[in-house]
Amino acid sequence: MSSDYITALAGFLIVLGLMGVTLFLMKKLLGRMNCSFSPSNRVNIIEVRYIDPKNKLVLLSRDSVQHLILVGPTGSSLIEGNITPPTISDNQPSAAIDEKKK
């Protein structure tokens, strides 16, 4: 009877350990996602492009101004700032698609 309790306790500890490992992996893998629930949403991630496994380009938007940032393991640097977002009339591919429909 005592061995049944020990077996149940060991199983319980194994399950708790697996839950802890799963939680750690979820935080590690999903921690990079944009989880902002701010009602104002002044800062947005527009696009992320991976250059290589360690470096990526991030296009951020803040108050209708965009900034291009290079993020790497040694830090980040501003590539271009104060970019004005393109307007609909500046978008060449959509105009070409509209012409094909005619």
N, C-alpha and C positions, 0 to 999 in steps of 0.2 A: 504494500500500500504506500509506503514511503517512497519507493522508487517511481510510482506513478506521479507523485507530486514533483519529484526532481525532473522527470521527463517533460512534464507539462511546463515547468518553469524554464527549462532549457529551450523548449520550443518557443515559448513566449519571448525569451531574450533573443533568439535568432530572428524572429519576426520583427522585433523592435530594431535590431541591427540592420536588417534589410530595408526597413522604412527610413532609417537614418541615412543609409547610403543613397537611397533613391532621392531623398530630400536634398542631399549635398549635390548630387549630379544635376538635379533640376535647377538649383540655384546657379550652378556653374555654367550650364548650357543655356538656360533661358534668362539669365541675369542680364544679358546684353540687349534684350528686347526693350523697346520703348514702352514703359509702363506708366506713363504720365496720365493722371486723371484730373489734371488741373482744368478748371472751367474756362480759363482765359486762353490756353493753348497758344501762347506767344512764341514758343520755340518748337519747331517741328524738324524732324529728319526727313529731308526730301528724297535723298538717294544715297546708297552706300555701294561703292565699287571696290572689290578686293584687288589689289595690285599683285600681291603675293601672299603666302600664308601668314605673314606677320604685319603687313602694311595695308592700309585701306584709305580710300578717299571718301570723305563724308561731306555731303552738301546739306547745310543747315539753313533754315529760314527763321528769321527773327524779325517780327514787325514788318513784314513784306520786304525785307532785305535779306539776300542770301550770302552765305560765306562758305568757301571751299577749304576744307581742313584735311591735312595729311596726318593720319594717326598711325603710330607705330609703337614698338615695345619700348623705345627710349623716350617717347613723349609725342607731342603733337605740334604741328606748325601750321600757321595760316598761309595757304597758297594764294588765295585771292579773297578779298573782302569787299563788302558793299556792292555786291552784284545785284543789279535790278532784274527781277524775274522776267522772262520773255512774255510778251502779250500774245493774244490769239493771232493778231495780224502778222507777228514776227515768225510764226510757226509755219515753215515752208512745207513740211510733209502733209499737213492737213489740207493745205490749199491744193496740193497736187492730187490728193484723193478726191477732193470736191470736183476738180476738173475732169477726172476719169468718170465720175457719175453722170456727167452731162452728155 
